[in-house]
Amino acid sequence: MQLTPLAVTPDHDIPTPLLTELTALYASNREFHALSGDFPNPDDIRPEQVAVALADELANPEAEVLLARSAGRLVGVAITLDRHPDPADPDPWIGLLLIDAEAQGKGYGRQLAGLVEDRFRAAGRTAVRLAVLDANPHGLAFRTALGYEVIGHRADLQLARPCSVLRKELGGQGRA
């Protein structure tokens, strides 16, 4: 799997072919978007909506959008935060880890999470956090299987949705 940061045009636009791929990936995750409420109609996710959502993420200088490709195909996206808005929180965050629905169950999610963790580890970070919507038991099971531990519960900052906050110690070694 190859992991690359999202590159935008000088006008801060996402190139049309890439936006088409990203829209298909987002649209393939209808169940997640129905839970999250991130899009008005999870059955009709449009390129302009995905572009706005990603532009909102990239407006934060602490955020990075990472694209995961396997054999040239976009199979996932991860959005990370180097620092959480809460100054008392020392850890970086994985804000989103989304795998194309057709590629789920093939190890891409585990691989993408590992690559993101490796990036943080290489930057000298010792732990990473993420939040899982309380209404998403499959997401929680996936993250705990990756070694994340629930450390608290709170509403998310954007839409006040109830979430479990998880943390994982990164240790000093990368993955083999």
Buried (B, 14 or more C-beta within 10 A) or exposed (E): BEBEEBEBEEEEEBEEEBBBBBBBBBBBBBEBBBBBEBBEEBEEBBBEBBBEBBBEBBEBEEBBBBBBBBEEEBBBBBBBBBBBEEEEBEBBBBBBBBBBBEBBEEEBBBBBBBBBBBBBBEEEBEBBBBBBBBBBEEBBEBBBEBEBEEEEEEEBEEEEBEBBBBBBEBEEEEEE
